Amino acid sequence: QVQLVESGGGLVQPGGSLRLSCAASGFTFNNYVMSWYRQAPGKERELVARVNPGETTNYADSVKGRFTISRDNAKNIVYLQMNSLKPEDTAVYYCNAYQWRWGTDYNYWGQGTQVTVSS
């Protein structure tokens, strides 16, 4: 019933832009921390960007100034606007929803969407 469905990935040239979307359903979206993670071949999954219910944001140093995370609570969608893309941004990008309340840890993941930055 809980679903996180990413879209918007694809092939883009260095310096280009993409906007990823994550459509959430099956849980109370407004109460969750929403994040984008990525995993490149041969590397561990890493946090890219995070937006809290209060809309406080955090970014990995490698993407600061280039990526912007946002959420639309009315539509239950979280976005990742990616500008000035670099080849090292190539990875599978995953949407994550997290909540820790009343002693219970809730952690949901999407299936991932491939982003390839190459000329």
C-alpha positions as a printed NumPy array, in Angstrom:
array([[  0.   ,   0.   ,   0.   ],
       [  2.894,   2.347,   0.731],
       [  4.421,   3.462,  -2.531],
       [  7.18 ,   5.812,  -3.593],
       [  7.464,   6.074,  -7.35 ],
       [ 10.346,   8.006,  -8.862],
       [ 10.346,   9.461, -12.337],
       [ 12.266,  11.952, -14.418],
       [ 15.597,  10.224, -14.763],
       [ 17.385,   9.788, -18.029],
       [ 20.433,  10.648, -20.059],
       [ 21.675,  14.217, -20.003],
       [ 24.84 ,  15.948, -21.121],
       [ 27.249,  17.528, -18.638],
       [ 25.976,  20.933, -17.616],
       [ 22.399,  19.957, -18.302],
       [ 19.416,  19.708, -15.987],
       [ 16.868,  17.161, -14.876],
       [ 13.991,  17.243, -12.447],
       [ 13.186,  14.091, -10.549],
       [  9.774,  13.498,  -9.041],
       [  8.691,  11.109,  -6.322],
       [  4.992,  10.423,  -5.961],
       [  4.07 ,   9.134,  -2.522],
       [  0.982,   7.283,  -1.386],
       [ -0.21 ,   5.068,   1.431],
       [  1.082,   7.134,   4.356],
       [  0.757,  10.559,   5.92 ],
       [  3.153,  12.379,   3.657],
       [  3.169,  15.632,   5.62 ],
       [  4.666,  13.954,   8.706],
       [  7.666,  12.41 ,   6.958],
       [ 11.161,  13.543,   6.224],
       [ 11.582,  13.152,   2.483],
       [ 14.994,  12.55 ,   0.997],
       [ 16.787,  11.735,  -2.194],
       [ 19.627,   9.247,  -2.071],
       [ 21.81 ,   7.991,  -4.867],
       [ 24.029,   5.027,  -5.511],
       [ 26.678,   4.935,  -8.192],
       [ 28.297,   1.718,  -9.414],
       [ 30.875,   0.528,  -6.916],
       [ 29.837,   3.065,  -4.292],
       [ 27.599,   3.034,  -1.26 ],
       [ 24.246,   4.724,  -1.228],
       [ 24.575,   8.332,  -0.108],
       [ 22.219,  11.058,   0.994],
       [ 21.84 ,  13.754,  -1.639],
       [ 19.169,  16.043,  -0.243],
       [ 16.582,  16.08 ,   2.516],
       [ 13.534,  18.157,   3.313],
       [ 11.809,  17.985,   6.681],
       [  8.08 ,  18.455,   7.327],
       [  8.925,  22.   ,   8.384],
       [ 10.625,  22.393,   4.987],
       [ 14.117,  22.69 ,   6.388],
       [ 16.522,  21.368,   3.759],
       [ 19.931,  19.74 ,   3.818],
       [ 22.258,  18.886,   0.968],
       [ 25.355,  16.865,   0.394],
       [ 28.361,  19.1  ,  -0.108],
       [ 28.834,  17.7  ,  -3.594],
       [ 25.466,  19.027,  -4.786],
       [ 25.093,  22.283,  -2.862],
       [ 24.301,  25.143,  -5.174],
       [ 23.302,  22.8  ,  -7.983],
       [ 20.427,  20.706,  -6.63 ],
       [ 17.211,  21.841,  -4.994],
       [ 14.8  ,  19.624,  -3.098],
       [ 11.205,  20.651,  -2.591],
       [  7.922,  19.092,  -1.568],
       [  4.32 ,  19.648,  -2.502],
       [  2.279,  18.446,   0.445],
       [ -0.996,  18.968,  -1.39 ],
       [  0.091,  16.551,  -4.107],
       [  2.285,  14.238,  -2.   ],
       [  5.229,  14.773,  -4.314],
       [  8.861,  15.517,  -3.586],
       [ 11.093,  16.928,  -6.296],
       [ 14.784,  17.136,  -6.943],
       [ 15.804,  19.82 ,  -9.388],
       [ 19.281,  19.027, -10.654],
       [ 21.226,  21.686, -12.511],
       [ 24.786,  21.872, -13.785],
       [ 24.985,  18.118, -13.844],
       [ 28.354,  16.427, -13.799],
       [ 29.401,  12.929, -14.851],
       [ 29.969,  12.087, -11.184],
       [ 26.253,  12.658, -10.589],
       [ 25.573,   9.493, -12.561],
       [ 23.749,   7.096, -10.256],
       [ 20.47 ,   5.479,  -9.446],
       [ 18.466,   8.007,  -7.47 ],
       [ 16.126,   6.777,  -4.768],
       [ 13.3  ,   8.5  ,  -2.974],
       [ 13.065,   7.906,   0.77 ],
       [ 10.415,   8.645,   3.368],
       [ 11.37 ,   8.526,   7.031],
       [  9.578,   9.003,  10.321],
       [ 10.492,   8.123,  13.892],
       [  7.556,   8.555,  16.219],
       [  6.242,   6.792,  19.28 ],
       [  9.179,   4.408,  19.357],
       [  8.65 ,   3.168,  15.813],
       [ 10.952,   3.71 ,  12.872],
       [  9.256,   4.047,   9.488],
       [ 11.528,   3.967,   6.472],
       [ 10.231,   3.599,   2.922],
       [ 12.097,   3.459,  -0.375],
       [ 11.22 ,   3.861,  -3.999],
       [ 12.487,   1.633,  -6.767],
       [ 14.987,   4.15 ,  -8.075],
       [ 15.45 ,   6.034, -11.314],
       [ 18.623,   6.087, -13.373],
       [ 20.4  ,   9.369, -14.024],
       [ 23.256,   9.251, -16.496],
       [ 25.36 ,  12.323, -17.194],
       [ 27.502,  11.777, -20.231],
       [ 28.492,  13.423, -23.461]])
